[in-house]
Amino acid sequence: MFKSVKSSRIEISQLMLPSNTNFGGKIHGGYILSLMDQIAFSCASKHSQSYCVTASVDKVNFLNPIEVGELVTMKASVNYVGNSSMVVGIRVESENIRTGKKKHCNSSYFTMVAVDESGKTVEVPGLKITNEEELKRFLKAIKRNEANKMRKLEFSEENFSVEDYKESLKSYRVDIEL
Ligand SMILES: CC(=O)SCCNC(=O)CCNC(=O)[C@H](O)C(C)(C)COP(=O)(O)OP(=O)(O)OC[C@H]1O[C@@H](n2cnc3c(N)ncnc32)[C@H](O)[C@@H]1OP(=O)(O)O
């Protein structure tokens, strides 16, 4: 079975309240991450019609601070599916309600895994792709997976040797005492 990206796309908007600020008076990054996790869960559950758990989060860059009183909008869609895993892409924007000015605050990729009642992984529907943007997102997810695998391999017990890196680290501010 294949399901369209559109059928599980989710958008939420939430007003940022003073109770969620950090010491600097901006909205706490942890609070934003918690909202992102919830929307990733909703999107992945909708696609898979299963309960899902968060397996990993790929990169969280906080591009712009979010102020109290701003309206935060999060858009989530399934970018990629494996067997039991789904990569949910989330874009976070905040809007100053008075001026209407919008800021891009974050874009992240949450890998969610569908599980049954006993926590065993279950197969999820394939993804029906209907436009170039969706295809690009699917391909980018494959590239990120490949890059992660390569990095793992490079630093694995069998492949890693200190000598291979000593020379290239000379320009860095590191004193290696091995
Ligand atoms: C709702 C919540 O937020 S839950 C709170 C936080 N999350 C958790 O507690 C989850 C804890 N982790 C787990 O339960 C398990 O590690 C699971 C369910 C994610 C994976 O279970 P495993 O027994 O390792 O399953 P398995 O090795 O078969 O992997 C299943 C799938 O998950 C993917 N996967 C597993 N770990 C990761 C990871 N760290 N990053 C990305 N994908 C992963 C695998 O690639 C595989 O994908 P595929 O089925 O599409 O090929």
The ligand as an SDF file (V2000), in Angstrom:
LIG
                    3D

 51 53  0  0  0  0  0  0  0  0999 V2000
    6.9740    8.8660   21.5630 C   0  0  0  0  0  0  0  0  0  0  0  0
    8.3810    9.0770   21.9560 C   0  0  0  0  0  0  0  0  0  0  0  0
    8.8780   10.1120   21.8020 O   0  0  0  0  0  0  0  0  0  0  0  0
    9.2450    7.7920   22.5970 S   0  0  0  0  0  0  0  0  0  0  0  0
   10.6260    8.4760   23.4610 C   0  0  0  0  0  0  0  0  0  0  0  0
   11.9050    8.4220   22.7720 C   0  0  0  0  0  0  0  0  0  0  0  0
   12.0990    7.2720   21.9480 N   0  0  0  0  0  0  0  0  0  0  0  0
   12.2950    6.0210   22.4260 C   0  0  0  0  0  0  0  0  0  0  0  0
   12.2020    5.7280   23.5940 O   0  0  0  0  0  0  0  0  0  0  0  0
   12.6560    4.9860   21.4120 C   0  0  0  0  0  0  0  0  0  0  0  0
   13.7240    4.0430   21.9390 C   0  0  0  0  0  0  0  0  0  0  0  0
   14.2020    3.1880   20.8760 N   0  0  0  0  0  0  0  0  0  0  0  0
   13.5410    2.0640   20.5160 C   0  0  0  0  0  0  0  0  0  0  0  0
   12.5130    1.7210   21.0550 O   0  0  0  0  0  0  0  0  0  0  0  0
   14.1610    1.2340   19.4100 C   0  0  0  0  0  0  0  0  0  0  0  0
   15.5270    1.5400   19.2940 O   0  0  0  0  0  0  0  0  0  0  0  0
   13.4640    1.4610   18.0290 C   0  0  0  0  0  0  0  0  0  0  0  0
   12.0120    1.0310   18.0940 C   0  0  0  0  0  0  0  0  0  0  0  0
   13.5500    2.9200   17.5800 C   0  0  0  0  0  0  0  0  0  0  0  0
   14.1960    0.6290   16.9640 C   0  0  0  0  0  0  0  0  0  0  0  0
   14.1330   -0.7040   17.3960 O   0  0  0  0  0  0  0  0  0  0  0  0
   15.1900   -1.7940   16.9180 P   0  0  0  0  0  0  0  0  0  0  0  0
   14.9060   -3.0360   17.6250 O   0  0  0  0  0  0  0  0  0  0  0  0
   16.5590   -1.1930   16.9520 O   0  0  0  0  0  0  0  0  0  0  0  0
   14.7030   -2.0390   15.4650 O   0  0  0  0  0  0  0  0  0  0  0  0
   15.5260   -2.1720   14.1200 P   0  0  0  0  0  0  0  0  0  0  0  0
   17.0020   -2.2660   14.3060 O   0  0  0  0  0  0  0  0  0  0  0  0
   14.8430   -3.2760   13.3780 O   0  0  0  0  0  0  0  0  0  0  0  0
   15.2300   -0.7970   13.4040 O   0  0  0  0  0  0  0  0  0  0  0  0
   13.9390   -0.4810   13.0100 C   0  0  0  0  0  0  0  0  0  0  0  0
   13.9930    0.7310   12.1250 C   0  0  0  0  0  0  0  0  0  0  0  0
   14.4040    1.8520   12.9050 O   0  0  0  0  0  0  0  0  0  0  0  0
   15.5160    2.4850   12.2850 C   0  0  0  0  0  0  0  0  0  0  0  0
   16.3450    3.0170   13.3570 N   0  0  0  0  0  0  0  0  0  0  0  0
   16.7150    2.3980   14.4870 C   0  0  0  0  0  0  0  0  0  0  0  0
   17.4670    3.2220   15.2470 N   0  0  0  0  0  0  0  0  0  0  0  0
   17.5750    4.3790   14.5510 C   0  0  0  0  0  0  0  0  0  0  0  0
   18.2200    5.6200   14.7900 C   0  0  0  0  0  0  0  0  0  0  0  0
   18.9180    5.8610   15.8970 N   0  0  0  0  0  0  0  0  0  0  0  0
   18.1030    6.6050   13.8730 N   0  0  0  0  0  0  0  0  0  0  0  0
   17.3880    6.4120   12.7400 C   0  0  0  0  0  0  0  0  0  0  0  0
   16.7290    5.2490   12.4580 N   0  0  0  0  0  0  0  0  0  0  0  0
   16.8490    4.2580   13.3480 C   0  0  0  0  0  0  0  0  0  0  0  0
   16.2030    1.3840   11.4900 C   0  0  0  0  0  0  0  0  0  0  0  0
   16.9830    1.9150   10.4410 O   0  0  0  0  0  0  0  0  0  0  0  0
   15.0020    0.6050   10.9850 C   0  0  0  0  0  0  0  0  0  0  0  0
   14.4570    1.2750    9.8650 O   0  0  0  0  0  0  0  0  0  0  0  0
   13.6410    0.4540    8.7280 P   0  0  0  0  0  0  0  0  0  0  0  0
   12.7080   -0.4990    9.4250 O   0  0  0  0  0  0  0  0  0  0  0  0
   12.8770    1.5000    7.9830 O   0  0  0  0  0  0  0  0  0  0  0  0
   14.6530   -0.2390    7.9020 O   0  0  0  0  0  0  0  0  0  0  0  0
  1  2  1  0
  2  3  2  0
  2  4  1  0
  4  5  1  0
  5  6  1  0
  6  7  1  0
  7  8  1  0
  8  9  2  0
  8 10  1  0
 10 11  1  0
 11 12  1  0
 12 13  1  0
 13 14  2  0
 13 15  1  0
 15 16  1  0
 15 17  1  0
 17 18  1  0
 17 19  1  0
 17 20  1  0
 20 21  1  0
 21 22  1  0
 22 23  2  0
 22 24  1  0
 22 25  1  0
 25 26  1  0
 26 27  2  0
 26 28  1  0
 26 29  1  0
 29 30  1  0
 30 31  1  0
 31 32  1  0
 31 46  1  0
 32 33  1  0
 33 34  1  0
 33 44  1  0
 34 35  1  0
 34 43  1  0
 35 36  2  0
 36 37  1  0
 37 38  1  0
 37 43  2  0
 38 39  1  0
 38 40  2  0
 40 41  1  0
 41 42  2  0
 42 43  1  0
 44 45  1  0
 44 46  1  0
 46 47  1  0
 47 48  1  0
 48 49  2  0
 48 50  1  0
 48 51  1  0
M  END
$$$$
